[in-house]
Amino acid sequence: MVNYGYAYEKAKTLKDNINACTEYERGYVFYNTEDGDYDGGAGHTPVIILKENGRAVNYLYNMVNGLGEEIKDIDIK
């Protein structure tokens, strides 16, 4: 099982402008709060790290498989 610290470090290697995270039952979704103003595109999509194995997946994975119930939002300073 992957913890938040490991997930955050891995996500930072994939997306350099992370400032927020939402924890779900099966994963962490890392994103930049300003990305909501974009319709996708490189650098503006969230990074998802699965708790089960630490694998990074894209947002389509979440839409198809789901991450379970939301646990909490995490502000990253």
Biopython code that builds the backbone (N, CA, C, O; Angstrom):
import numpy as np
from Bio.PDB.StructureBuilder import StructureBuilder

atoms = [
    (1, "MET", "N", (0.852, -1.174, 0.000)),
    (1, "MET", "CA", (0.000, 0.000, 0.000)),
    (1, "MET", "C", (0.903, 1.244, 0.000)),
    (1, "MET", "O", (1.833, 1.351, 0.799)),
    (2, "VAL", "N", (0.613, 2.156, -0.892)),
    (2, "VAL", "CA", (1.386, 3.382, -1.055)),
    (2, "VAL", "C", (0.809, 4.480, -0.163)),
    (2, "VAL", "O", (-0.407, 4.665, -0.111)),
    (3, "ASN", "N", (1.683, 5.210, 0.542)),
    (3, "ASN", "CA", (1.215, 6.304, 1.381)),
    (3, "ASN", "C", (1.281, 7.631, 0.615)),
    (3, "ASN", "O", (1.801, 7.695, -0.499)),
    (4, "TYR", "N", (0.749, 8.679, 1.232)),
    (4, "TYR", "CA", (0.694, 9.993, 0.593)),
    (4, "TYR", "C", (2.077, 10.519, 0.215)),
    (4, "TYR", "O", (2.259, 11.039, -0.886)),
    (5, "GLY", "N", (3.049, 10.389, 1.113)),
    (5, "GLY", "CA", (4.392, 10.908, 0.858)),
    (5, "GLY", "C", (5.014, 10.308, -0.391)),
    (5, "GLY", "O", (5.574, 11.027, -1.219)),
    (6, "TYR", "N", (4.917, 8.997, -0.526)),
    (6, "TYR", "CA", (5.449, 8.328, -1.720)),
    (6, "TYR", "C", (4.701, 8.794, -2.961)),
    (6, "TYR", "O", (5.318, 9.106, -3.980)),
    (7, "ALA", "N", (3.376, 8.841, -2.879)),
    (7, "ALA", "CA", (2.558, 9.246, -4.025)),
    (7, "ALA", "C", (2.896, 10.668, -4.467)),
    (7, "ALA", "O", (2.999, 10.938, -5.663)),
    (8, "TYR", "N", (3.067, 11.567, -3.519)),
    (8, "TYR", "CA", (3.382, 12.958, -3.845)),
    (8, "TYR", "C", (4.736, 13.066, -4.547)),
    (8, "TYR", "O", (4.854, 13.763, -5.555)),
    (9, "GLU", "N", (5.744, 12.393, -4.032)),
    (9, "GLU", "CA", (7.073, 12.435, -4.655)),
    (9, "GLU", "C", (7.028, 11.899, -6.081)),
    (9, "GLU", "O", (7.665, 12.456, -6.975)),
    (10, "LYS", "N", (6.287, 10.835, -6.295)),
    (10, "LYS", "CA", (6.173, 10.267, -7.646)),
    (10, "LYS", "C", (5.414, 11.229, -8.556)),
    (10, "LYS", "O", (5.814, 11.449, -9.699)),
    (11, "ALA", "N", (4.332, 11.798, -8.058)),
    (11, "ALA", "CA", (3.526, 12.723, -8.869)),
    (11, "ALA", "C", (4.343, 13.945, -9.281)),
    (11, "ALA", "O", (4.183, 14.441, -10.397)),
    (12, "LYS", "N", (5.219, 14.441, -8.399)),
    (12, "LYS", "CA", (6.042, 15.610, -8.726)),
    (12, "LYS", "C", (6.981, 15.337, -9.903)),
    (12, "LYS", "O", (7.360, 16.265, -10.619)),
    (13, "THR", "N", (7.354, 14.085, -10.107)),
    (13, "THR", "CA", (8.226, 13.770, -11.245)),
    (13, "THR", "C", (7.442, 13.796, -12.558)),
    (13, "THR", "O", (8.035, 13.864, -13.635)),
    (14, "LEU", "N", (6.122, 13.743, -12.469)),
    (14, "LEU", "CA", (5.270, 13.693, -13.663)),
    (14, "LEU", "C", (4.560, 15.010, -13.955)),
    (14, "LEU", "O", (4.164, 15.265, -15.093)),
    (15, "LYS", "N", (4.400, 15.836, -12.945)),
    (15, "LYS", "CA", (3.709, 17.125, -13.098)),
    (15, "LYS", "C", (4.361, 18.115, -12.147)),
    (15, "LYS", "O", (4.324, 17.923, -10.931)),
    (16, "ASP", "N", (4.950, 19.155, -12.679)),
    (16, "ASP", "CA", (5.752, 20.038, -11.833)),
    (16, "ASP", "C", (4.994, 21.187, -11.173)),
    (16, "ASP", "O", (5.567, 21.890, -10.341)),
    (17, "ASN", "N", (3.749, 21.395, -11.511)),
    (17, "ASN", "CA", (3.016, 22.528, -10.937)),
    (17, "ASN", "C", (1.862, 22.090, -10.026)),
    (17, "ASN", "O", (0.798, 22.708, -10.036)),
    (18, "ILE", "N", (2.063, 21.055, -9.260)),
    (18, "ILE", "CA", (1.038, 20.531, -8.349)),
    (18, "ILE", "C", (0.876, 21.473, -7.156)),
    (18, "ILE", "O", (1.859, 21.882, -6.537)),
    (19, "ASN", "N", (-0.378, 21.813, -6.841)),
    (19, "ASN", "CA", (-0.617, 22.595, -5.625)),
    (19, "ASN", "C", (-1.799, 22.068, -4.806)),
    (19, "ASN", "O", (-2.195, 22.681, -3.815)),
    (20, "ALA", "N", (-2.359, 20.927, -5.225)),
    (20, "ALA", "CA", (-3.483, 20.349, -4.489)),
    (20, "ALA", "C", (-3.583, 18.852, -4.767)),
    (20, "ALA", "O", (-3.040, 18.345, -5.749)),
    (21, "CYS", "N", (-4.286, 18.169, -3.884)),
    (21, "CYS", "CA", (-4.471, 16.720, -4.016)),
    (21, "CYS", "C", (-5.821, 16.360, -3.411)),
    (21, "CYS", "O", (-6.259, 16.967, -2.434)),
    (22, "THR", "N", (-6.461, 15.381, -3.995)),
    (22, "THR", "CA", (-7.653, 14.795, -3.389)),
    (22, "THR", "C", (-7.368, 13.317, -3.169)),
    (22, "THR", "O", (-6.997, 12.596, -4.095)),
    (23, "GLU", "N", (-7.547, 12.880, -1.924)),
    (23, "GLU", "CA", (-7.344, 11.472, -1.601)),
    (23, "GLU", "C", (-8.666, 10.731, -1.749)),
    (23, "GLU", "O", (-9.708, 11.183, -1.275)),
    (24, "TYR", "N", (-8.603, 9.592, -2.412)),
    (24, "TYR", "CA", (-9.746, 8.697, -2.578)),
    (24, "TYR", "C", (-9.402, 7.354, -1.949)),
    (24, "TYR", "O", (-8.259, 7.133, -1.550)),
    (25, "GLU", "N", (-10.357, 6.475, -1.859)),
    (25, "GLU", "CA", (-10.138, 5.158, -1.268)),
    (25, "GLU", "C", (-9.007, 4.400, -1.960)),
    (25, "GLU", "O", (-8.220, 3.723, -1.298)),
    (26, "ARG", "N", (-8.921, 4.510, -3.283)),
    (26, "ARG", "CA", (-7.948, 3.718, -4.031)),
    (26, "ARG", "C", (-6.849, 4.528, -4.702)),
    (26, "ARG", "O", (-6.070, 3.973, -5.476)),
    (27, "GLY", "N", (-6.765, 5.828, -4.426)),
    (27, "GLY", "CA", (-5.701, 6.591, -5.061)),
    (27, "GLY", "C", (-5.677, 8.052, -4.653)),
    (27, "GLY", "O", (-6.561, 8.547, -3.953)),
    (28, "TYR", "N", (-4.623, 8.730, -5.120)),
    (28, "TYR", "CA", (-4.436, 10.156, -4.889)),
    (28, "TYR", "C", (-4.476, 10.858, -6.237)),
    (28, "TYR", "O", (-3.834, 10.408, -7.186)),
    (29, "VAL", "N", (-5.218, 11.952, -6.337)),
    (29, "VAL", "CA", (-5.289, 12.743, -7.558)),
    (29, "VAL", "C", (-4.579, 14.070, -7.282)),
    (29, "VAL", "O", (-5.022, 14.868, -6.456)),
    (30, "PHE", "N", (-3.475, 14.286, -7.989)),
    (30, "PHE", "CA", (-2.675, 15.505, -7.829)),
    (30, "PHE", "C", (-2.954, 16.423, -9.012)),
    (30, "PHE", "O", (-3.035, 15.971, -10.154)),
    (31, "TYR", "N", (-3.099, 17.714, -8.729)),
    (31, "TYR", "CA", (-3.464, 18.660, -9.782)),
    (31, "TYR", "C", (-3.054, 20.071, -9.390)),
    (31, "TYR", "O", (-2.613, 20.319, -8.268)),
    (32, "ASN", "N", (-3.207, 20.984, -10.331)),
    (32, "ASN", "CA", (-3.026, 22.408, -10.071)),
    (32, "ASN", "C", (-4.407, 23.033, -10.131)),
    (32, "ASN", "O", (-5.149, 22.793, -11.083)),
    (33, "THR", "N", (-4.766, 23.827, -9.140)),
    (33, "THR", "CA", (-6.113, 24.393, -9.071)),
    (33, "THR", "C", (-6.425, 25.321, -10.244)),
    (33, "THR", "O", (-7.596, 25.550, -10.547)),
    (34, "GLU", "N", (-5.415, 25.853, -10.899)),
    (34, "GLU", "CA", (-5.642, 26.720, -12.060)),
    (34, "GLU", "C", (-5.906, 25.936, -13.343)),
    (34, "GLU", "O", (-6.309, 26.524, -14.347)),
    (35, "ASP", "N", (-5.686, 24.620, -13.330)),
    (35, "ASP", "CA", (-5.896, 23.807, -14.526)),
    (35, "ASP", "C", (-7.367, 23.695, -14.911)),
    (35, "ASP", "O", (-7.678, 23.288, -16.031)),
    (36, "GLY", "N", (-8.267, 24.043, -14.015)),
    (36, "GLY", "CA", (-9.690, 23.992, -14.318)),
    (36, "GLY", "C", (-10.091, 24.959, -15.415)),
    (36, "GLY", "O", (-11.169, 24.830, -15.995)),
    (37, "ASP", "N", (-9.232, 25.929, -15.707)),
    (37, "ASP", "CA", (-9.514, 26.905, -16.754)),
    (37, "ASP", "C", (-9.142, 26.397, -18.146)),
    (37, "ASP", "O", (-9.368, 27.090, -19.138)),
    (38, "TYR", "N", (-8.574, 25.195, -18.227)),
    (38, "TYR", "CA", (-8.137, 24.631, -19.501)),
    (38, "TYR", "C", (-9.014, 23.449, -19.879)),
    (38, "TYR", "O", (-9.611, 22.806, -19.016)),
    (39, "ASP", "N", (-9.086, 23.170, -21.163)),
    (39, "ASP", "CA", (-9.845, 22.018, -21.654)),
    (39, "ASP", "C", (-8.912, 20.851, -21.943)),
    (39, "ASP", "O", (-9.035, 20.216, -22.990)),
    (40, "GLY", "N", (-8.000, 20.558, -21.059)),
    (40, "GLY", "CA", (-7.050, 19.469, -21.259)),
    (40, "GLY", "C", (-5.781, 19.973, -21.899)),
    (40, "GLY", "O", (-5.524, 21.176, -21.940)),
    (41, "GLY", "N", (-5.003, 19.062, -22.387)),
    (41, "GLY", "CA", (-3.740, 19.422, -23.011)),
    (41, "GLY", "C", (-2.566, 19.117, -22.107)),
    (41, "GLY", "O", (-2.719, 18.925, -20.901)),
    (42, "ALA", "N", (-1.413, 19.076, -22.702)),
    (42, "ALA", "CA", (-0.196, 18.725, -21.976)),
    (42, "ALA", "C", (0.028, 19.652, -20.784)),
    (42, "ALA", "O", (-0.058, 20.874, -20.906)),
    (43, "GLY", "N", (0.313, 19.060, -19.645)),
    (43, "GLY", "CA", (0.604, 19.828, -18.451)),
    (43, "GLY", "C", (-0.604, 20.259, -17.640)),
    (43, "GLY", "O", (-0.441, 20.763, -16.529)),
    (44, "HIS", "N", (-1.803, 20.079, -18.156)),
    (44, "HIS", "CA", (-2.998, 20.561, -17.458)),
    (44, "HIS", "C", (-3.903, 19.441, -16.954)),
    (44, "HIS", "O", (-4.978, 19.715, -16.420)),
    (45, "THR", "N", (-3.498, 18.216, -17.111)),
    (45, "THR", "CA", (-4.312, 17.105, -16.644)),
    (45, "THR", "C", (-3.793, 16.617, -15.296)),
    (45, "THR", "O", (-2.598, 16.733, -15.022)),
    (46, "PRO", "N", (-4.657, 16.080, -14.457)),
    (46, "PRO", "CA", (-4.217, 15.594, -13.152)),
    (46, "PRO", "C", (-3.358, 14.334, -13.276)),
    (46, "PRO", "O", (-3.391, 13.635, -14.288)),
    (47, "VAL", "N", (-2.601, 14.069, -12.231)),
    (47, "VAL", "CA", (-1.813, 12.846, -12.123)),
    (47, "VAL", "C", (-2.449, 12.007, -11.028)),
    (47, "VAL", "O", (-2.707, 12.502, -9.932)),
    (48, "ILE", "N", (-2.699, 10.749, -11.320)),
    (48, "ILE", "CA", (-3.314, 9.847, -10.350)),
    (48, "ILE", "C", (-2.306, 8.767, -9.981)),
    (48, "ILE", "O", (-1.736, 8.113, -10.854)),
    (49, "ILE", "N", (-2.095, 8.588, -8.695)),
    (49, "ILE", "CA", (-1.221, 7.537, -8.186)),
    (49, "ILE", "C", (-2.087, 6.548, -7.404)),
    (49, "ILE", "O", (-2.745, 6.917, -6.431)),
    (50, "LEU", "N", (-2.078, 5.300, -7.841)),
    (50, "LEU", "CA", (-2.884, 4.276, -7.182)),
    (50, "LEU", "C", (-2.253, 3.849, -5.863)),
    (50, "LEU", "O", (-1.042, 3.640, -5.792)),
    (51, "LYS", "N", (-3.058, 3.720, -4.831)),
    (51, "LYS", "CA", (-2.568, 3.307, -3.520)),
    (51, "LYS", "C", (-2.090, 1.858, -3.524)),
    (51, "LYS", "O", (-1.130, 1.517, -2.833)),
    (52, "GLU", "N", (-2.743, 1.024, -4.284)),
    (52, "GLU", "CA", (-2.454, -0.403, -4.285)),
    (52, "GLU", "C", (-1.008, -0.724, -4.659)),
    (52, "GLU", "O", (-0.370, -1.576, -4.041)),
    (53, "ASN", "N", (-0.496, -0.021, -5.693)),
    (53, "ASN", "CA", (0.816, -0.394, -6.217)),
    (53, "ASN", "C", (1.710, 0.796, -6.588)),
    (53, "ASN", "O", (2.835, 0.595, -7.045)),
    (54, "GLY", "N", (1.236, 2.013, -6.402)),
    (54, "GLY", "CA", (2.032, 3.193, -6.730)),
    (54, "GLY", "C", (2.086, 3.516, -8.208)),
    (54, "GLY", "O", (2.842, 4.394, -8.623)),
    (55, "ARG", "N", (1.308, 2.829, -8.995)),
    (55, "ARG", "CA", (1.294, 3.061, -10.438)),
    (55, "ARG", "C", (0.630, 4.394, -10.758)),
    (55, "ARG", "O", (-0.404, 4.741, -10.187)),
    (56, "ALA", "N", (1.243, 5.138, -11.681)),
    (56, "ALA", "CA", (0.651, 6.385, -12.159)),
    (56, "ALA", "C", (-0.282, 6.064, -13.314)),
    (56, "ALA", "O", (0.090, 5.340, -14.238)),
    (57, "VAL", "N", (-1.486, 6.598, -13.263)),
    (57, "VAL", "CA", (-2.465, 6.378, -14.325)),
    (57, "VAL", "C", (-3.041, 7.720, -14.751)),
    (57, "VAL", "O", (-2.911, 8.715, -14.037)),
    (58, "ASN", "N", (-3.674, 7.744, -15.910)),
    (58, "ASN", "CA", (-4.258, 8.998, -16.391)),
    (58, "ASN", "C", (-5.711, 9.120, -15.942)),
    (58, "ASN", "O", (-6.275, 8.205, -15.342)),
    (59, "TYR", "N", (-6.293, 10.263, -16.246)),
    (59, "TYR", "CA", (-7.647, 10.536, -15.770)),
    (59, "TYR", "C", (-8.695, 9.617, -16.411)),
    (59, "TYR", "O", (-9.747, 9.365, -15.823)),
    (60, "LEU", "N", (-8.404, 9.126, -17.602)),
    (60, "LEU", "CA", (-9.315, 8.181, -18.247)),
    (60, "LEU", "C", (-9.460, 6.923, -17.396)),
    (60, "LEU", "O", (-10.553, 6.366, -17.295)),
    (61, "TYR", "N", (-8.375, 6.476, -16.787)),
    (61, "TYR", "CA", (-8.427, 5.322, -15.882)),
    (61, "TYR", "C", (-9.474, 5.560, -14.796)),
    (61, "TYR", "O", (-10.276, 4.676, -14.496)),
    (62, "ASN", "N", (-9.463, 6.752, -14.214)),
    (62, "ASN", "CA", (-10.419, 7.088, -13.166)),
    (62, "ASN", "C", (-11.847, 7.044, -13.689)),
    (62, "ASN", "O", (-12.747, 6.557, -13.004)),
    (63, "MET", "N", (-12.055, 7.546, -14.888)),
    (63, "MET", "CA", (-13.405, 7.572, -15.449)),
    (63, "MET", "C", (-13.929, 6.152, -15.698)),
    (63, "MET", "O", (-15.120, 5.892, -15.530)),
    (64, "VAL", "N", (-13.056, 5.254, -16.091)),
    (64, "VAL", "CA", (-13.464, 3.879, -16.396)),
    (64, "VAL", "C", (-13.547, 3.018, -15.129)),
    (64, "VAL", "O", (-14.518, 2.285, -14.941)),
    (65, "ASN", "N", (-12.536, 3.106, -14.268)),
    (65, "ASN", "CA", (-12.425, 2.210, -13.116)),
    (65, "ASN", "C", (-12.849, 2.816, -11.791)),
    (65, "ASN", "O", (-13.243, 2.092, -10.876)),
    (66, "GLY", "N", (-12.775, 4.122, -11.678)),
    (66, "GLY", "CA", (-13.118, 4.796, -10.429)),
    (66, "GLY", "C", (-12.056, 4.626, -9.361)),
    (66, "GLY", "O", (-11.232, 3.713, -9.419)),
    (67, "LEU", "N", (-12.087, 5.507, -8.400)),
    (67, "LEU", "CA", (-11.133, 5.474, -7.294)),
    (67, "LEU", "C", (-11.827, 5.300, -5.949)),
    (67, "LEU", "O", (-11.180, 5.369, -4.904)),
    (68, "GLY", "N", (-13.118, 5.077, -5.966)),
    (68, "GLY", "CA", (-13.858, 4.923, -4.717)),
    (68, "GLY", "C", (-14.315, 6.257, -4.166)),
    (68, "GLY", "O", (-14.320, 7.270, -4.866)),
    (69, "GLU", "N", (-14.690, 6.241, -2.925)),
    (69, "GLU", "CA", (-15.196, 7.440, -2.254)),
    (69, "GLU", "C", (-14.072, 8.429, -1.963)),
    (69, "GLU", "O", (-12.936, 8.042, -1.686)),
    (70, "GLU", "N", (-14.412, 9.703, -2.031)),
    (70, "GLU", "CA", (-13.467, 10.748, -1.669)),
    (70, "GLU", "C", (-13.242, 10.731, -0.163)),
    (70, "GLU", "O", (-14.187, 10.619, 0.617)),
    (71, "ILE", "N", (-11.984, 10.845, 0.232)),
    (71, "ILE", "CA", (-11.647, 10.867, 1.658)),
    (71, "ILE", "C", (-11.417, 12.295, 2.128)),
    (71, "ILE", "O", (-12.039, 12.740, 3.093)),
    (72, "LYS", "N", (-10.510, 13.028, 1.438)),
    (72, "LYS", "CA", (-10.245, 14.405, 1.855)),
    (72, "LYS", "C", (-9.460, 15.148, 0.784)),
    (72, "LYS", "O", (-8.803, 14.545, -0.064)),
    (73, "ASP", "N", (-9.547, 16.476, 0.846)),
    (73, "ASP", "CA", (-8.723, 17.345, 0.005)),
    (73, "ASP", "C", (-7.480, 17.722, 0.785)),
    (73, "ASP", "O", (-7.522, 17.910, 2.001)),
    (74, "ILE", "N", (-6.368, 17.829, 0.063)),
    (74, "ILE", "CA", (-5.093, 18.160, 0.689)),
    (74, "ILE", "C", (-4.511, 19.352, -0.040)),
    (74, "ILE", "O", (-4.269, 19.284, -1.245)),
    (75, "ASP", "N", (-4.280, 20.463, 0.685)),
    (75, "ASP", "CA", (-3.595, 21.624, 0.105)),
    (75, "ASP", "C", (-2.103, 21.380, 0.174)),
    (75, "ASP", "O", (-1.584, 20.922, 1.192)),
    (76, "ILE", "N", (-1.426, 21.684, -0.897)),
    (76, "ILE", "CA", (0.034, 21.540, -0.955)),
    (76, "ILE", "C", (0.631, 22.913, -0.979)),
    (76, "ILE", "O", (0.319, 23.713, -1.862)),
    (77, "LYS", "N", (1.469, 23.198, -0.044)),
    (77, "LYS", "CA", (2.077, 24.529, 0.054)),
    (77, "LYS", "C", (3.441, 24.530, -0.578)),
    (77, "LYS", "O", (4.113, 25.561, -0.596)),
]
sb = StructureBuilder()
sb.init_structure("model")
sb.init_model(0)
sb.init_chain("A")
sb.init_seg("    ")
for serial, (resi, resn, name, xyz) in enumerate(atoms, 1):
    if name == "N":
        sb.init_residue(resn, " ", resi, " ")
    sb.init_atom(name, np.array(xyz, "f"), 0.0, 1.0, " ", f" {name:<3s}", serial, name[0])
structure = sb.get_structure()
